[in-house]
């Protein structure tokens, strides 16, 4: 697995706008590492920048929990990250946010809409369905 550089994480932050901010805020609120000091609201931006690129492979909140836990173990260490179970609630929230960002098409929920999702400067999500 390739780890996104800071520049790549910054690009992910720009591209995913509101989703990025929402996931970072959910992690900050859950504060699984105990570094929320009320003022440092961007504390989990780095982790968010490595979680988002992996969400496309998730099929459930449990998959998201595995992703989030793996990223926290990588960013910190397994001892600091703690037990995987403590990531269940925030992972369910992240899954909810991801599903809202990538709405399912009416086929029983098995396929995602085609197209590239981007976020405009004003934070609104748009879908580019062009061929290239």
C-alpha positions as CSV (number, residue, x, y, z in Angstrom):
1,X,0.0,0.0,0.0
2,X,1.4,3.4,-1.0
3,X,1.0,6.1,1.6
4,X,-0.1,9.5,0.1
5,X,2.4,12.3,0.6
6,X,1.4,15.5,2.3
7,X,0.9,17.2,-1.1
8,X,-1.3,14.3,-2.2
9,X,-3.3,14.5,1.1
10,X,-3.7,18.2,0.6
11,X,-5.1,17.5,-2.9
12,X,-7.5,14.9,-1.4
13,X,-8.6,17.6,1.1
14,X,-9.3,20.0,-1.8
15,X,-11.0,17.3,-4.0
16,X,-13.3,15.9,-1.3
17,X,-14.0,19.2,0.5
18,X,-17.0,18.7,2.7
19,X,-16.6,14.9,3.0
20,X,-13.0,15.5,4.1
21,X,-14.1,18.0,6.7
22,X,-16.9,15.8,7.9
23,X,-14.7,12.7,8.4
24,X,-11.9,14.8,10.1
25,X,-14.6,16.3,12.4
26,X,-16.0,12.8,13.2
27,X,-12.5,11.6,14.1
28,X,-11.9,14.7,16.2
29,X,-15.1,14.2,18.1
30,X,-14.5,10.5,18.7
31,X,-10.8,11.3,19.5
32,X,-9.6,7.7,19.6
33,X,-6.1,8.7,20.4
34,X,-6.9,11.4,23.0
35,X,-5.4,14.4,21.3
36,X,-8.6,16.6,21.1
37,X,-7.7,19.8,23.0
38,X,-10.7,21.7,21.6
39,X,-8.6,24.2,19.6
40,X,-6.7,21.7,17.3
41,X,-9.6,20.8,15.1
42,X,-7.4,19.8,12.2
43,X,-5.6,17.2,14.3
44,X,-7.0,14.2,12.4
45,X,-6.6,15.7,8.9
46,X,-3.5,13.6,8.1
47,X,-5.4,10.4,9.0
48,X,-8.4,11.5,7.0
49,X,-6.2,12.1,4.0
50,X,-5.1,8.4,4.1
51,X,-8.5,7.0,5.0
52,X,-10.5,8.6,2.1
53,X,-8.5,7.0,-0.7
54,X,-9.2,3.6,0.8
55,X,-12.9,4.0,1.2
56,X,-13.7,3.0,-2.4
57,X,-12.9,-0.6,-1.4
58,X,-15.2,-0.7,1.6
59,X,-18.5,-2.6,1.4
60,X,-19.6,-2.0,5.0
61,X,-19.0,-0.2,8.2
62,X,-16.9,-3.1,9.3
63,X,-14.7,-2.7,6.3
64,X,-14.3,1.0,7.2
65,X,-13.5,0.0,10.8
66,X,-10.6,-2.2,9.5
67,X,-9.4,0.7,7.3
68,X,-9.6,3.3,10.1
69,X,-7.9,1.0,12.6
70,X,-5.1,0.1,10.1
71,X,-4.5,3.8,9.4
72,X,-4.3,4.7,13.1
73,X,-1.9,1.8,13.7
74,X,0.3,3.1,10.9
75,X,0.1,6.8,11.9
76,X,0.7,6.0,15.6
77,X,1.4,2.4,16.6
78,X,-0.8,-0.5,17.6
79,X,-0.4,0.2,21.3
80,X,-1.3,3.9,21.0
81,X,-4.1,3.0,18.6
82,X,-5.6,0.6,21.1
83,X,-8.3,-2.0,20.5
84,X,-10.0,-2.1,17.1
85,X,-13.4,-2.2,18.8
86,X,-13.1,1.4,19.9
87,X,-13.2,2.5,16.3
88,X,-16.7,0.9,15.6
89,X,-18.8,4.0,16.3
90,X,-16.7,6.5,14.3
91,X,-16.3,4.0,11.5
92,X,-20.1,3.6,11.3
93,X,-20.3,7.5,11.0
94,X,-17.6,7.5,8.3
95,X,-19.5,4.8,6.4
96,X,-22.6,6.9,6.7
97,X,-20.8,9.9,5.3
98,X,-19.2,7.9,2.5
99,X,-22.5,6.4,1.4
100,X,-24.1,9.8,1.4
101,X,-21.2,11.1,-0.7
102,X,-21.5,8.2,-3.2
103,X,-25.2,7.5,-3.5
104,X,-26.2,4.1,-4.6
105,X,-28.2,3.6,-7.8
106,X,-31.5,1.8,-7.6
107,X,-30.3,-1.8,-8.4
108,X,-30.5,-3.2,-5.0
109,X,-27.6,-1.1,-3.8
110,X,-24.8,-3.1,-5.5
111,X,-23.4,-0.5,-7.8
112,X,-22.2,3.0,-7.3
113,X,-23.1,5.8,-9.8
114,X,-20.6,6.1,-12.5
115,X,-18.7,9.3,-13.0
116,X,-16.1,11.2,-11.0
117,X,-17.3,12.9,-7.9
118,X,-15.7,16.2,-7.1
119,X,-16.4,19.1,-4.8
120,X,-16.7,22.6,-6.1
121,X,-15.1,25.6,-4.3
122,X,-18.4,26.3,-2.5
123,X,-18.4,22.7,-1.1
124,X,-21.1,21.3,-3.3
125,X,-20.6,17.9,-4.8
126,X,-20.8,17.5,-8.5
127,X,-20.5,14.5,-10.8
128,X,-18.7,14.5,-14.1
129,X,-20.1,11.8,-16.3
130,X,-17.9,12.6,-19.3
131,X,-15.8,10.0,-21.0
132,X,-12.5,11.7,-20.5
